[in-house]
Amino acid sequence: MKIAFQGEHGAYSEAAIFEHYSETHQTVPCETFDAVFSSVIKGITDCGFIPVENSMAGSIHRNYDLLLQNPLVVVGEHYTRVRHCLIGLPGATITGLRKVISHPQALAQCEQYLLSLKNVQSEPVYDTAGSVKMVRDLGDPAIAAIASRQAAEIYEMPILAEHIEDNAENSTRFQIIACQPVLPGEDAKTSIVFALKNQPGALFRAMSVFALRDIDLTKIESRPLASKSWEYFFYIDLAGSTEEQNIKNALSNLEEYATFFRVLGSYPRQRILNG
């Protein structure tokens, strides 16, 4: 099976793929999240692995927008523990650094550590593993990258510091996207997106279809509706599958209020493990 991910080999997304499946699958690096979706739609890869939220830095909004814009479905999820390393050239020292580069999410997850480095500038780039490759190619010992231990090993670069994330529980949730839905099974999660009329009580009525049926909402995210100022799409993850009558009734009830409604996918739920 071919699985698309954003970034270079050694990226956290690739590590998450190997955790979820196995290293026998072929991973296909893509420069952008848009390219991941395109790869799956065109049949170049069987599925895509996209990060949707981090426990510290929050949601990856671009991927929420792409889920809405593309005809793919969510078929799975995966949580992975993120452990950041500061990676530099051979002979580089932390005191000699003047710039640290990485993906914006990684920089945000190491904000306090970076602030502790004196006279060091942070600069966002397209990928964590890619930032290590850039440091290697630039050959400047005053520049370091934030990425995984795996990325350091792939590009044969020394680790200057480990576990530099600001929170020891730092983790990222990924969603798996494909062209065809899957059978979600008994322990499932469903992702939906909808829009409402901009009028008093609209969101309350929408939420009540779940509250009255004791349906657990595990995630609520709003994104601007591009065609109308100050109106929003609401993304919701809920416990349960569209095969359950209780969920079917709630979603049918919600459609009565919604001006737009779509099920993004119903898929096996991964329970969060500590450590």
Secondary structure, DSSP 8 states (H G I E B T S, - for coil): -EEEEESSTT-HHHHHHHHHS-TTSEEEEESSHHHHHHHHHTTSSSEEEEEEEETTTEE-HHHHHHHHHSS-EEEEEEEEE---EEE--TT--GGG--EEEE-HHHHHHTHHHHHHSTT-EEEE-S-HHHHHHHHHHH--TTEEEEE-HHHHHHTT--EEEE--SS-TT-EEEEEEEESS-----SSEEEEEEEEE-SSTTHHHHHHHHHHTTT--EEEEEEEE-TTSTT-EEEEEEEES-TTSHHHHHHHHHHHHHEEEEEEEEEEE-------
